[in-house]
Amino acid sequence: MKPESNSRRLFGITRSKGKMFELGLPEAQHIAIPRGSDPRELFVLTIGTLGDVAASINEAAAIGASVAPRADDLDFSSSFFDAFIASRLNKPLDRETLLLGAAAYYLAGRPGSSQVLARRVSLGEESGLERFLVATLLADWTSYPRTVDAFFGNQLTTIADLLEAHFSTGSDVTPLEGVLDSLRP
């Protein structure tokens, strides 16, 4: 999935709206979102892009090849999520949008930007998976959640234990790769 001209226009509107909040302009002076333009329409494109990139990384790993993430697509996706949050167009999506943006920055090889967004995720009544993702994105190898996730069950705890062991003692990643492979269809 690639962003075309209309997608880039919607992204520009979203970023402009966020910058106006950042600069402290009263909302009455903000850019008007043109009729028929809804920046939320970009969620399908940006999430689809993340899925495509993740799939290509997994496929390459399965055959022992390396793959360079599609930097332009990932930059568009991560920047969109960041701009969407700043635009305040849909506050209820903030936690999920922060996680998606942090993951996109991470895949794009921008760990600093990933951590900035991950630090902003408010933890409360989220799932074990969300806690796990935030800990991973923050590179916090010592506080992985040890909870049973509704979807992943005990596999999340096993992955957390193997990741922590790898980053604290340098243990082999082969067992971790085996558990991760078991999660893929």
VENVENGI-V632454 format. One line per field, one symbol per residue. ss: DSSP state (a for helix, b for strand, c for the rest). psi: psi as a letter, one per 30 degrees, with the letter a starting at -180 (. if undefined). burial: b if it has 24 or more other C-alpha atoms within 12 Angstrom, else e. Layout:
ss=???
psi=???
burial=???
This chain:
ss=ccccaaaaaaaaaaaaaaaaaaccccaaacccccccccaaaaaaaaaaaaaaaaaaaaaaaaccccccccaaaaaaaaaaaaaaaaacccaaaaaaaaaaaaaaaaacccaaaaaaaaaccccccccaaaaaaaaaacccccccccccbcccbcaaaaaaaaaaaaaaaccccaaaaaaaaaacc
psi=kkkaeeeeeeeeeeeeeeeeeefgkkffglkkjkkgjjffffeeeeeeeeeeeeeeeeeeefggllkkkjeeeeeeeeeeeeeeeffhfiefgeeeeeeeeeeeeefggieeeeeeeeffkkkchlleeeeeeeeeffhiffhkkilkkeefbfeeeeeeeeeeeefefglkfeeeeeeeeffk.
burial=ebbeeebbebbbbbbbbbbebeeeeeeeeeeeeeeeeebbebbebbbebbbbbbeeebeeeeeeeeeebbeebbbbbbbbbbbbbbbbbeeeebbbbbbbbbbbbbbbeeeebbbebbbebeeeeeebbbbbbbbbbbbebeebbbbeeeeeeebbbbbbbbbbeeeeeeeeeeebeeebeeeee
